[in-house]
Amino acid sequence: MSLYLIGDVQGCDDALDRLLAHIGFSPSRDTLYLLGDLVNRGPASLQVLRRLMALEGSAHCLLGNHDLHLLATAHGVRKPHRNDTLDDILQAPDRQALLDWVRTRSLALQVNGWLLVHAGVLPGWDLAQTLNLAAEVEAELRGAEWGVFLHNMYGNRPDRWRDELRGHDRLRVIVNAFTRLRFCSADGVMEFDTKDSAAAAPPGFMPWFEVPGRQTAGTPVAFGHWSTLRSTSRSDVLPLDTGCVWGGCLTAARLGDEPGESELFSVTCPQAQRPF
C-alpha cells in the first residue's frame, strides 16, 4: 500500500488521470491525499470532483481557496471571477450533492507523520492546535448555518492570531492561514498581496515556514497554493503546487516509511491559463 500527496489540480482532470496512471494508483491498494484547490481555472472541474467523489475512501481532499470560492459563488456571497471555470459544477443537475461533498472536506490532516495543509500554518500554532483550529472551521462548514459562515469568511482582518479571538474574526484568521498564507512576519502578521517566489518577500516578512521558532518545525509539512515557490532547501517542508494550470506540472509525492521521506512524480499539463 502506498500513500500519495498531490498538489493543486485546479480542474485539470486530464493531468490528474495521467498522473494516477503514471504512479500506478490502485484504489483498492493505495491512498491519495489532495492538498486543496481541486477546482477552478482548469477546463474540467466537474470531472475532477466526480472522479474524487467516486474514490471516496481512497482519496482524501483538503479545502483550498478556490474550493471555498466555489462554495461562496454558489451561495451568492462572491461574484464569479472572469477567469473562473466553475459553470459546469454550478449548472450540474446534482449541484447540491457536489457542493455538500466539497464543504465536508478537511482543512488540515495529519498523515503518516506529515501535517497536510493547503497554504500554511501560523508560527505560533503547534500541531495539536493546528488540527483543533481546522476542526473548528470544518464544523462550521458542515453545520446547518454554513451560509452564515461564508458571508463572514472574507477579509484580511484580523491579520494575526490571538487566542482570545472569538466568532467570525477567529474563524477568518484560521481560514486565511490555511488557504491563503504565503508570507508572514516574525510575530505572525499575515501578508496577502505578494504571490511571487520566496525571494520576493516584502520588507519585514518571510515565508511562513522560515519564521524562527515556528511551533510546527518538528513536524514535516506538505502544502500547495504557492506555484511560484517551486522548491525549498528545507527538509521539513514539501511544496507540491507545481503550477499545473499555468502550464507547469501536476506533482505527487509518495510518502516513505520514515517521517519526512518522500519520492516525487510529475506529469506535464498543457492547460495553461493566465495568472491572476
N, C-alpha and C positions, 0 to 999 in steps of 0.2 A: 504493500500500500504506500502511495506517495501523496504528500501534501504539497500543493502548489499555491503560490500567491500570484495574482495577476493584477497589473496596473490598469489605468483608466481606459476602458473600452470605448466609451462615448458614442455608442450607436454603430460601431464598426463590426457588424456581425460576420462579415466575410473574413476579416483578420482574426476574429475570435475562433471561428471554425477552423482556420488553417493552423492557428496556434495549438488548439486542442489536438489536432491531428499530428502536429509536429512533436508534441510531448507524449503522444500515445495515451492520452487520457482515457480511462475506463471508469464510468460512473459506478460500477459495481466494486471497484477496487480502490480508486483514488478520490481525493477530496480537493475541491477548489475553494479558495478564498479570494474574492474580488474586492479591491480596495476602494470602491466607490467611483462615482461618475460613470455609471453604467450606460447612461443615455445622453443624447443631445450633441449636436454639431455633426455627427456622422449620419450616414444615409439610412440606417436600419435599426432605429431604437426599439421599435416594436418587436422585431425579430430577436434582438438581444434579450429583452425581457421574457419573451416566450421560451427561448432556449434555457435561460437560467431558472425560470419557474419549473420547467419540466425536469430540471436536475435537482429539485428540492431534496435535501438530504445529503447530496454530494457536492452542492455548490452553496456557499455562504457569502452573502454580499453585504458590504458596508454602504452607508449613505455618503454621497459626496454632494458638493454644492449644486451640481447640475441635476441630481436626483431630487433635491429639495426644491429646486427651481421648477421642476416638472410638477410637483405637488402644489406649489404656490400658484403656478399658472392655471392649473386645473381648478383650483379653488377660487380663482378670481383675485388673488392677492397681488400677483405680478402680471404685467402685460407681457406678451410674447416678445422676445428679442428678435431683431430682424434676421439673425443667423440661427435661430432655433430650428431644430428639425424634430419637433415633438408632435406634429399633427397626426401622424399615424397612430400614436397612442391615444391622443385626446379624442380621435374620431372612431376608435375601435368599439365594436359592439359590447365588448366586455371591459370597457374602460374602467369601471369602478373596481372590478376584481384586480386589474393591473395596478391601479393606484393603491388599493389596500395592501397588495403584496409589497409594493415599494415602501410604504410608510411603516411596515413592520420589520424592516431591515435594521441592522445594528449600526451604532456609531463607533464602537471600539470593540475589539475582541482580543483575547489572549490565546494563542495557539502554539503549542509545542515550544514554549519558552519565549515566543515573539509577541510583542504588542503590535496590533494592527490598527491603523487609523487611516483616514483619507488624507488629511493635510498635516496636522501636527499636534503637539502636546505642549501645554504651557509649562515653563520650567519649574514652577512650584508644586506641580502635581506629581505625586508618586504613583506607582502602578495601581494600588488599591483605589485611590481617589479618582484616578483617570477612569477606571471601569465603573465606579459608582456614579460619577457625574454623567457618563454616557448613558447609564441606565435611567437617570432622571429624565433626559430628553426622550429616550425611547418610550418611556411610559406615557409622556405627553402625546407623542405621535400615534401611539396605539390606543389612546383613550377616546372617549366619546367627544371631547372638546378639542380635537386636533386642529380644527379650523381656526379656533381662537389662538392657539399656539402659532400657527402660520401667519396670522395677521400681525403678530407681535415679534416675529422672528428676525426681521431685517433691521440693520442699523450697525454702526461702528462703535456705539457707546452702550455700556462702559467698554473701555479699551483694555482693561486689565482685570484679572481675577481678584476678588476678595471673598473670604469665606462667609462674610456676613451678607453677601448679596442674596436677594430673595426675588421670587416672582419672575416676570419676563426678563428683567435685567440679568438675572442669574442664568436663565436658560439661553439668552442671546450670547453671552460670553462663551458658554460651553459650545454652542453650535459654531460660533466663529472660529474658535480654536480648532475644533475637529475637522471643519470643512473649508476653511479659508486661510489658515495661518501659513505664512512663509517666514516672515521676519518679525522679531520682537526685540525689545531692549533687555538689558541685563536684569531689570526688575519686572519684566513680564508685560510691558506695554506692547500691544499688537499693532502692526503696521500693515495696511491692506492695499496700498496703491501700487507697490512695486511688484512686478511679475517677472523680472529678469533673473539672471543667474545669481548665485550666492555672492559673486564678486561685486554685484551692483547694490549691495546693502546700503540703505540711506544712512547718513551720519547718526550715530548713536544706536543703530540697530544691527542685528546679526541674524543669520539663520537660526531658527528656533532650537535646532539640535546642537548649536555651538555655544549656547548660553552656559557660562561657568556655573557649576553646582546644580545643573538640571537633575531633578529628583528621579527621573526615569533613566538616567545614564547607565545604570547597571543592567538594563533590560534592552535587548535588541529591538529596534522599532522599524517596521516596514510601513511605507506610506506612498501615496500617489500625488496627484494635484499639481506638482511642480515640474512641468515638462521641460522648462529651461534649465533646470538644475543638472540634468543628465547623470551626474555621478558625484560621489564624495569619497574622500580618502578614509573616512571613518569606518571602522569595522562594526560599529554598533547601530548603524542606521542603513536602511536599504531603500533607496528611492526607486519606484517602479513605474512612474509615469514617463514613458519614453516617447511621447508625442505622436501616438498612433494617428489621431485625427488630423494632425498638422503635417502629415506626410512622413512621419517617423516610423517607429516600430511599436508593436504590441509585445510586451515582455511578461514572461512568467518566471518565477523563482521556485525551484524545487527545494524544499527545506531538507537539510541534512539531519543526521542523528544528534549532532552536538548543537547546543544553543549558539545562534548566530551563524551557523553554517548553511550555505545555500549555493545552488547552481542555476545560472541564468539561461533562458531560451527566448529567442525573439523571432518574429516574422515581420516583414515589411508591410506597410499599409499604404495603398495608393490613394486613399480618400483624403487628399489634402484639402483643408479648409483655411479660410483666412483667420489669422489670430484675432482675438478680441481683447 
